[in-house]
Amino acid sequence: MIGIPAISHVLPSLDVIRELAARGHRVTYANDPAVSALITATGAELVPCTSVLPTADDTWPDDPIDAMDLFLDNAVQALPQLHAAYDHDPADLYLYDIGAYAARALAETHHRPVTQLSPTFVAWKSYHQDVAAHLWRLPGADAHRARFARWLTDSGATTTDVDAFSGLPPRALALIPRAMQPHADQVDTDTVTFVGPCHGPLGPQDGWSRPAHADNVLLISLGSAYTRQPEFYRQCLAAFGHLPGWHVVLQIGRHTDPRELGDIPPNVEVHPWVPQRAILEQADAFVTHAGMGGCGEGLLAGVPMIAVPQAAEQFLNADRLVELGVARRIDTPDATAETLRAALIDLVTDTEVARRSARLRAETRAEGGTTRAADLIEQMLG
């Protein structure tokens, strides 16, 4: 497995890696030492591969081409590290995260099979016309594309067309609910299999106890990136603090000081990080940034959602949740105490939302998750 150290890209596949190691496979995982504890806990062997992505200080650029440049910079400096680690001992199968471009180049130079483990939606048949073509018209895109093409030629990869290389490989497992995939009917099912969110059993470290006095539980989380939003958190406290019958769990990330929030109402607990899946299994509603991991966990738990997207594909995800009939979208500038409270009451009193949430919960669980993903990977090993 080859990945990047962004937590939202590490967590989705960890239980698949754990399952493969438990089945007796030798699994190495090339990633930055910053996430070594997560990797070694699965039973995989860490292959140190330093990253230049700004995951430590969360300083991601707003411009999409600048962000693409960062990922290309990371691939350029990662590939020599991967060659040093694997040229003398090539893997039988390379798995890789969508952000780890260098993995596909490495696999192609070794003439070994490669499979993408996608933590988000995958390209569909008209993706390049619908999405990529718009990106390539942005300022700086031509220079990025030219540099990407030069790197592919120099890397020894057999796929040297930028669109083909950055698109789907010959095989991909989408670790998301099929319900979250845009244009799912246009996805090549000979190439892509939707296995849904991949999790193992909840362990003692994942525990959270619902307070005995709580009639309802609300989880609020903006995930692991773009979490420096003190004004949004203050609006949440004004909306849901002291709300009769509701207990609120508020995750604020590592970059917000709780003192910035002012007085914390007695029905609210505030943390930098929480066991999200354990809480969602006991929750009645979820305020989420609509990252794909959060969307999948929300659907898996059958919990109605208020989507407050922050960046990247989260806006698409938020709209998809609304289309599915299980969420309301509120953009950050509109997220006042009044709009947030009204959306919550509307969601939890709507019987159609409850019916759709239950149906999607059943469909998501039926996709197979970790066990099915590991079974398919073993078939690829053949």
N, C-alpha and C positions, 0 to 999 in steps of 0.2 A: 504494500500500500504506500502511495506517495501523496502527501497532502500539503496544506498550508496551515499556519498556526492560528487562523481566525477560528474562534470557538464555534461559531455557527457552521463552520465547515468541518470541524473535527467531530463534534458530538453526534451528528446524524449517522455516521457509519461505525462508531466505536463498538456497538454491540454485535455488528456483523464480524468485525475483527476478533472480538472476544469469542464468538461462536466458532469461527474457523480455527483459532488456537485451541479451543477446548476439544475440537474434533481430531486434534493431533497433527494439524498442518504446521509446518514451520512458516511463521508469518513475520516478516520484517516490516517496519513502518518508518519511512523516511519523512522526517518533519523537524521543525525547529525544536531545540532543547527546551524552549519555554513551555511546551506542552508534553514534556516527557512523562510526567506523572500520570497523565490521562492515558497515554499510550502503553506504558509498561504495566499498568493495572489490568490491561486486557490479556496479558500473556504474550503480547507481541514484543519483538526485539526492536528497540529504537535504533534507527540509523540517523545520526545527527546530520541535518541539512539546514544550515542557517538561512533565515529568511530576511528580506529587506522590506517586507510589508509593514505598514504602521499599526500593527495590531496591539502593541504595548501601550501606546499613548492615544490610540483611537483618532488619529488625525487624517482621516480619509478625505480626499478632495471631493468637491461637489461636481466638478466637471467630469463627464463620463470618459472623455479621451484621456485626461490626466490619470484617472483610475485605471484604465486599460494599460497605460504606460507603466504604471506601478507593477501590474501583474506580469507584463513582459520583462521589465527589469528583473523581477524576481526569478523568472524562468531562465533568463540568460545567466545569472550567477548561480542558479541551482544546478543546471545541467552538468557542469564539470564535477560538482560534488557527488552527483548521482553516478556518473561514470566511475569515479574513484571508488565508490562503494560497491557497484554492481558489475563492472566489466569482468572481474575475475570470478564472479559467482552469479550469473544471470538468474533471474527468477523464472519459474515456469509460467507464471501469469502475473501481469502487472495490473493492479487496481489503482485508480487515481481519482482524486477530487477534481472538479471542474476548474478550479483555480490553479492547479499544478500542471501547467502546460508542458513543462520539461519531461514529465513522466511519459507522455505519448511519444515524444522524440526519442527518449531512451529505449522504450519498448520496440520502436521501429528499427533503431540501429541494431538491436539484439535479435530482431526477427522473431519476437515472442508475442503471444496474444496479449491484448490490452482491453481492459473493461473500465468504463467510467462509472463511478458511484456518484450520482448527481444528487446533491441535497436540495435542489430546486427544480423548476420545470425545465424541460429539454426542448430543443429545437423541433419545430414541426415543418411540414413540407414547404410552406410558403414563408418560413421564418425570415429568410434573408430579404425577401421583398417587404415583409411586414415590419421588421424591426431593424435588422442589420444595415439595410440600405440607408436608413435614416441616420444611423450612427456614422457611417462612412462619409456623410456629407458635412459633418461638423468640423469646425476649425481644428486643425492639427491631425485630422484623421488620415490624410494622405501620407504624412511623414510617419505616423505610427504604422500604417500598413506596409510601407516600404521597408521600415526597420524590421518588422515581423517577418517579411518575406526573406530578407537577407539572413536573418537568424535561422530560419528553417533550412535554407540552402546550406549554411555553414554547419548546422547541427548534425547533418547526416540523416535526417528524417526522410522517410520515403514519401510522405505526404507533404508536398511543398506549396500547395495552394493555401493561402491564408484562410479563405472561407471554409474550405474542406477540413483543414486542420483544427480550426477553432469551433467547428460544428461537431456533430456526433461522430464518435469512433464506430468501428464495426459492431460494438456491443456496449450497452449501457443498462444499468439498473437505476431506475428513478426511485429514490427513497422518500417518496411523497405520495399522498393520496392521488389517485387518478383524477378525482373530482377537482383538484387544484390546477390541473394542467390546462393551459390555454389551447384551444383548437385540438383537443385530445383526439378527435376523429381523424386528424391529419398526421398523427404521430405514427411512424413506421414501427409496428409491433414486432416485426422480424428483428429489429435492432434494439428496441427499448422494451423493457418489462417494468411495469409499475408494481413495486412490492410494498408500498406504503411506508409509514414511519417504522424504523427498526429499533426496537427496544428489548431489553431483557427484563426479568422480574425486578420489581423495586426492592432495593436492599435496605438495611438499617440506616445507611448514610443518606438515604433518600426520604427518610421519614418526616412527616408533618402531621400534627394532630389538630383536627377541627375542634375549636372551642365548644364546650358543651352548651354554652348559652347562645350560640350562633344559629339563627334560623336560616341564614343564607351566607355564603362566602363569595367574595369577589377578589380575584387576583388581578393585579395591575403590573405589567412588565413591558418594557421597551427592548427586551432582549439584551444582547451583549455589546452592540455598537450603537452609536448615536443616542446614548443614554443621558447625556448632559442636558437635561431639560427641567431645571428646577421650577420654572413657572408652570409647566404642565403638571408637575407633581403637586404644586400648591393648589391648582384648580381641582385636581382629583380629591385632595383633602377637603376642600370646600364642598365638593359635590357629594362625597360619600361618607365623610366624617359625621358621626352622630346620626347616620341614617338608620332609623329603627329596624332592628332585626338583622342588620348586616355587619359581618366581620370582614375587614379589608386587609389584604396582604399586599404591600407596596414594595416592589423591587426598584431600586434607584440606580443600580450600577456602581462602578468603582469611582466615577468621576464627579459625583454630586455629594456634597457634605450635607448630612441630615439637618445640620443647624440652619441651612438655607431654607428649610421648609417651614420654619416657624413652629407653633405649637402642634403637637401630634394628638389628634383626638383619641380617646381611650379605646375605640373600636378598631384602631388601625395599628398594624405592626409594620415597621419599616426595616428593610434589609438591603445590603448591596447585592446579594445573590440568594436565590431561593431554590428549593427542589421543585421546579415548576410542574413536572409531570405528576408528582405525588399530590401537590395541591390541587391541580386540575381534576384529578380523580374524585376530589371531594368538593369541588367548587360548583357554583350555580351560574357564574358569569365570568368573563375574561376580557379585560382591556388589554389589547395587544398592539404592537407595532406592525403586525402582519408579516413578519419574517416567515419564511416557509416552515422553519422548525416549529414556531409557535402556532401557525395555522394547522399543521399536521397534528400537533398534540391537542389543540382545541377540538378538532374534528374527532380524534381518537377518543376523547373523553366525552364527546357529545355536549359540549358547553357552548351556549350562545356567546357571541363576541362583539365587542366594540373595537373596530379597527382604526387605529390612529397611525397611518403610515409615516415613516421618517425619510426613507431614501430608497434608491435602486428599484428592485422589482416589488417592493412592498406596496406600492400604489396599485399595481396590477393585482397583487394578491388580495388587497382589501376589496377591490371591485369584484373579484371572483367570489369572495365570501358573501358579499351582498347579493350577487346573482344566485348563489346557492340558497339564499333565504335564511341564513343563520347569523347575520351580522348587520350592524349599521356602521357606516364609514363617517368619521369626523376628522377632518384635517386639523393639524396642530393649531393654526391660528384661530380656528373655530371651536377649539376644545375648551369652552368655558364651563364653569361649574353647572350652569343651567342646562347646557346642551348635553353634557355628560350624564347628568342625573336623569334627564328626560329619556335619553337613549336607553339607559339601563332599565328603567321602569317599563318602557315600551317593549323591550326584548323579553323580559322575564314574565310578562303578562300575556304574551302572544302565543296562543296554543299551536299555531302553524309553525312558528319558529321551533318550538319544542318537538313537534313531530318530525320536522326536517332534520334537526340535530340528531335525533335518535336514529333515523334512517342512515344518515351519513356516518354515524358512529359504527353501525353494523357493517356498512360497505367497506369502510376503511380497515376495520379489523379483519375482514375476510380476505384482504389482499395478501396476507401471509407474513409480512414483516421480516424479522430477523431470520427465522427458520427457512423461509422460502428463499431469501437472498443467499444464504449460505448453501442451500441445496443447488441453486443455479450456478453459483461459483464453482462448486465441486464438479458439476457437469462440464463446465468450461475447461477444468483441469483434465477431465477425460481419462 
